[in-house]
């Protein structure tokens, strides 16, 4: 029988980053385009596009540590939450 997933400090089950990112983005009233523009503005990195944000949100890619740091700043969330969500996404991806 599989073990139930551990819960976070607020009693919620941890979720993959593809679930968390769109919630945080919408909570800030941002479109995928606007999030990409914000990431570009704070990081100075022109390589970020709406398409990349979409890939993260669909679970096609997991943002690396560089982008997770900027995402945390733009979306107002902790680095720890994004790191945990990325780890969950990686573990889920390996099972399929």
C-alpha positions as CSV (number, residue, x, y, z in Angstrom):
1,X,0.0,0.0,0.0
2,X,1.5,3.4,-1.0
3,X,2.4,5.8,1.8
4,X,0.3,9.0,1.9
5,X,2.3,12.2,0.9
6,X,3.7,14.2,3.7
7,X,1.9,17.5,4.5
8,X,3.4,20.9,4.7
9,X,3.3,23.1,7.8
10,X,-0.2,24.3,6.9
11,X,-1.5,20.8,6.5
12,X,-1.6,20.8,2.7
13,X,-0.2,18.0,0.5
14,X,2.9,19.2,-1.3
15,X,2.2,20.0,-5.0
16,X,4.4,20.0,-8.1
17,X,5.6,23.3,-9.4
18,X,3.4,23.0,-12.5
19,X,0.4,23.4,-10.1
20,X,1.8,26.2,-7.9
21,X,3.1,28.5,-10.7
22,X,-0.3,29.2,-12.4
23,X,-2.0,29.8,-9.1
24,X,0.7,32.2,-7.9
25,X,0.7,34.0,-11.3
26,X,-3.1,34.4,-11.4
27,X,-3.1,35.5,-7.8
28,X,-0.9,38.4,-8.9
29,X,-3.1,39.1,-11.8
30,X,-0.5,38.2,-14.4
31,X,-0.8,36.6,-17.8
32,X,2.0,34.3,-19.0
33,X,3.2,37.1,-21.1
34,X,3.3,39.5,-18.2
35,X,5.1,37.0,-16.0
36,X,7.7,36.5,-18.7
37,X,8.1,40.3,-19.0
38,X,8.5,40.6,-15.2
39,X,11.1,37.9,-15.1
40,X,13.0,39.6,-18.0
41,X,12.8,43.0,-16.2
42,X,14.1,41.7,-12.8
43,X,16.7,39.3,-14.2
44,X,17.9,41.2,-17.3
45,X,17.8,37.8,-19.1
46,X,16.1,38.1,-22.5
47,X,15.8,34.3,-23.0
48,X,12.6,34.0,-21.0
49,X,9.4,33.8,-23.1
50,X,5.7,33.2,-22.6
51,X,6.3,29.8,-24.2
52,X,8.8,28.8,-21.5
53,X,6.3,29.9,-18.8
54,X,3.7,27.7,-20.5
55,X,6.0,24.7,-20.5
56,X,6.6,25.1,-16.8
57,X,2.9,25.4,-16.1
58,X,2.1,22.3,-18.2
59,X,4.8,20.3,-16.5
60,X,6.8,19.9,-19.7
61,X,9.8,21.5,-18.1
62,X,10.9,22.3,-14.5
63,X,12.4,25.7,-14.0
64,X,16.0,25.4,-12.9
65,X,17.4,27.0,-9.8
66,X,18.2,30.3,-11.6
67,X,14.6,30.8,-12.7
68,X,13.2,29.5,-9.4
69,X,15.0,32.3,-7.6
70,X,13.6,34.9,-9.9
71,X,10.1,33.3,-9.8
72,X,10.2,33.5,-6.0
73,X,10.9,37.3,-6.2
74,X,8.3,38.1,-8.9
75,X,5.6,35.9,-7.4
76,X,6.2,36.7,-3.8
77,X,6.8,33.1,-2.6
78,X,9.6,31.4,-0.7
79,X,12.5,29.7,-2.3
80,X,11.8,26.7,-0.1
81,X,8.2,26.3,-1.5
82,X,9.5,26.4,-5.1
83,X,12.4,24.0,-4.4
84,X,10.0,21.5,-2.7
85,X,7.6,21.9,-5.6
86,X,10.4,21.3,-8.2
87,X,11.5,18.2,-6.2
88,X,8.0,16.8,-6.2
89,X,7.7,17.4,-10.0
90,X,11.0,15.6,-10.6
91,X,10.0,12.6,-8.5
92,X,6.6,12.4,-10.2
93,X,8.2,12.6,-13.6
94,X,10.5,9.7,-12.9
95,X,7.6,7.4,-12.0
96,X,6.0,7.6,-15.4
